[in-house]
C-alpha cells in the first residue's frame, strides 16, 4: 500500500510540473528549484 501511495504522490508532482511547463514560461530547472525550496 505504501508503494501505491508513493506512486500516486510522485505522479501528482510530475503532473503539476508538466502543467507548469506547458502553461507558463518557467524552465524545468526553475521548477526543480521551486520543488527543492518547497520540499
C-alpha positions, 0 to 999 in steps of 0.5 A: 500500500505504501508503494501505491501511495508513493506512486500516486504522490510522485505522479501528482508532482510530475503532473503539476510540473508538466502543467507548469511547463506547458502553461507558463514560461518557467524552465524545468530547472526553475521548477526543480528549484521551486520543488527543492525550496518547497520540499 
